[in-house]
Amino acid sequence: MNVSLQNMDKVSALLTVKLEKADYQEKVDKALKTLRHKVQMPGFRPGMVPAGMVKKMYGKSVLAEEVDKLLQDAVYNYIKENNVQIIGQPLPNEDKQQPVDFDTMEEFEFLFDVALSPEFDFTLGKEDVLPYYNIEVSDEMVEQRVKMYASRNGKYETVEEYADGDMIKGILAELDENGNVKEGGIQVEGAVMMPQAMKNDDQKAIFNNAKVNDVLVFNPATAWDNNTAELSSLLKIDKEAAEQMKSNFSYQVNEITRYVPGELNQEVFDSVLGKDVVSTEEEFRAKLKEALAAQMTPNSDYKLLVDLKEKLMEKVGKLEFAEAIIKRLMKVNTPSRTDEDIDKNFEESMKALTWQLISMKFADRYEIKIEDGDIKAGANNFIREQFAQYGMVNFPEELVNSYAQELLKNKEKIDEVADRVMQEKITAKTKELVTLEEKSVSLEEFNKMFQ
């Protein structure tokens, strides 16, 4: 067996694998011998089919299979042992490859096109200055979170007079052009509405200070801006009928329900932060502020990574790639993509590839590795962050582990977590290497940076 690599230019090469009969014959003979013991044929006992007959029937396919195995191993081992930095996988050459005939040939030559990773370098040190945005936790953010927790202890109460946010229940009746109940018109008992959700302010105002047993006249189509889904649900009619509905309706208020937030008490403190962690509302708010600040850190780190990417790509400049081979790789890996789509998005794809190569070099230079424990910890952190978004900052660790284990049963999720962990490690190393220019910004100001 002979494997060689010929550079066609700086970013592409031709990989040649030559196989002689001695390279594969022993493997073919062994495979045929194994197959002979499995073949069943009328007139012969199991395992007693003549070897010549087995070879005649299966020799070509066995040869092709064994040659293919050798070929794949040869290509993989050569690239690994010679540390050839390639993009994607080798592709069969379409120009110089001669036809292969397993019936007549004993020596085989296979040619592969290889896209080589371009050579580049960069430095990163204290002379490099990157902004780091600390997101301020406002009193408003804390108050929103406090209200959310208090609402868990809240309850619904019936009241006599409507106010914004209340829910009302009553009888709907369609009216004719004279304002009378329409004969054969739509009537709905127990119709539930939340006037505050209406799109039209004039219609919404009709319900201001309404009391139980009041009868009000409004136009549902105007109130909900002809939203057929809303009208269909409220009037209990299909969407086609809702599209035509323009009538006024009377509404007799039978019940008004108001949500009353619960009190902030020790029960709430314990359920959010853990038993006896805090005992006063002041301490509770302080802890919430700390938790919110911690939740902002990944956002700040992500912005640092974005700025690092911009700086390093500027340092590296535009890289040269084996365009023709890479476009073939894109087509092979995603057959549904059209040539037009590949051409249209090629520049953006190369920018993404450039950053991927830079990240790999960064990780290699600073010996950043991802271990199994990192993946597990990354999955756990991901789950914690998901629950924290819903205000669940004291989620039991055994449940975190359970959800994380389920997450890691999906290979795509494992890849996502691994990519996330790598980004976190690159970001952490960047903080050590460069000079950070720390800036405090509001969440609104921070979000505008991504608009």
Residue, then its C-alpha position, 0 to 999 in steps of 0.5 A: m500500500n502506498v499513500s501520498l499527498q501532492n499539494m496542488d496549491k496552498v489550500s488544496a491537495l491530491l491524496t493518492v492511495k495505491l493498493e496491491k493484491a497483497d494488501y487485500q487478498e488475505k482479508v478477502d480470503k478470510a471474509l469469504k471463508t467466514l461467509r462460506h459458513k453462513v451461506q445456505m444453498p439448496g443441496f448443500r449442508p450449512g457451511m459445506v457450500p464449495a468455496g469456489m461457488v461462494k467466491k464466484m457468487y460473492g467474490k466481487s462484492v467481498l473484494a469491493e467491501e474489503v478494498d473500501k475498508l482498507l481505503q477508508d483506514a488508509v486515508y484516515n490514518y495518513i491524515k492523522e499520522n501526518n497531522v494534515q489539517i483538512i477541512g471536511q472530508p476527502l472527496p473522490n477526485e472527479d477529473k483524474q480518477q480512472p474507472v475501477d473494475f473489480d472483475t479484472m483489476e488486481e491493483f487499484e489507485f484511488l484519488f481524493d481532493v482535499a481542502l487544506s486548512p489555510e495557515f494563519d496566526f495571531t497574538l493576543g495580550k494585554e496590549d489588546v483592549l476589549p470592552y466588558y459590559n456589566i449590566e446594571v440590575s435596576d430597581e424596576m427589574v427587582e420589583q418585577r421579580v418581586k411581583m412575580y414571586a408575590s403573585r404565586n401566593g395571590k388569589y382571585e376575588t369577586v368584586e362589585e366594580y370593574a377596574d383595569g386587569d379584571m376579568i368579567k363574565g356575563i351574557l352576550a346578545e347580538l343586537d339589530e340595527n335598532g339596538n334591540v336583541k336580534e331575533g335568532g341572533i348570537q347569544v352566549e351565556g357565561a361569556v368571559m372577557m378581559p376588556q383591558a386586552m381590547k385593541n380599541d381604546d374607545q371600546k375598552a372605555i365602555f367598561n370603565n367602572a362597570k358594576v355587576n348587573d350593568v348592561l353595556v353595549f359594545n362592538p366586538a369586531t371594533a374592540w378586537d380590531n376584526n381579529t377573527a380568532e378572538l371573535s370566533s372564540l368569544l362568540k362561539i362561531d367559526k372563523e368564516a362567520a367571524e369574518q363577517m360579524k360587524s354587529n353591536f352586542s349587549y353585555q350583561v355583567n354577571e361577575i367581576t373577578r380580580y387577581v389580588p397578589g399575595e403577600l411577601n412572607q417567609e413562605v415565599f422567601d423560603s420557596v425562592l431562596g431556600k429555608d431561612v436564607v433570608s427573613t426580611e423583604e429587604e434581604f429578599r430584594a438584595k438576594l434577588k438583585e444578586a441573582l439577577a446580576a448573576q443571570m446577566t453575566p453570561n450576556s456580558d460574556y457573550k458580548l465579550l466573545v463577539d468583540l473577541k471574534e471581531k478583533l481576531m478576525e481583523k488580525v487574521g484577515k481574509l483567509e484563502f480557501a479551496e473554494a471549489i472543493i468546499k462547495r462540493l463538500m457543502k453539496v455532499n453534506t446537504p444535498s438539498r442545497t442548490d448551487e445558487d444557494i451555496d454561491k449566494n451564502f458562500e462568503e458568510s459561510m467562509k466567515a463562519l469557517t474562519w471563526q471556527l478555525i480561529s477558535m480551534k487554534f485558540a483552544d490548541r494554543y492555550e490547551i483548552k480541552i473539553e472533558d466529560g465532566d465539563i459536558k455534564a457541568g455545562a448541561n447542569n448550568f444550562i438547565r439552571e439558567q433555563f429555570a432561572q429565567y422563570g424565577m426558579v433560582n432554588f431549583p433542587e439539584e437532583l432535578v437539575n441532574s435529572y433534566a441534564q441527563e435527559l438533555l444529554k441523551n440527544k447527540e445534537k444537544i451534546d454538541e450544543v453543550a460542548d460548543r457552549v462550554m468551549q465558548e465559555k472557556i475561550t471567554a474565561k481565557t480571554k479575560e486573563l489575556v487581554t485588558l478589559e475596559e469595564k463599562s456599566v450599562s442598563l439592560e436596555e442599552f445592552n440590548k441595543m448593541f445587538q439591534 
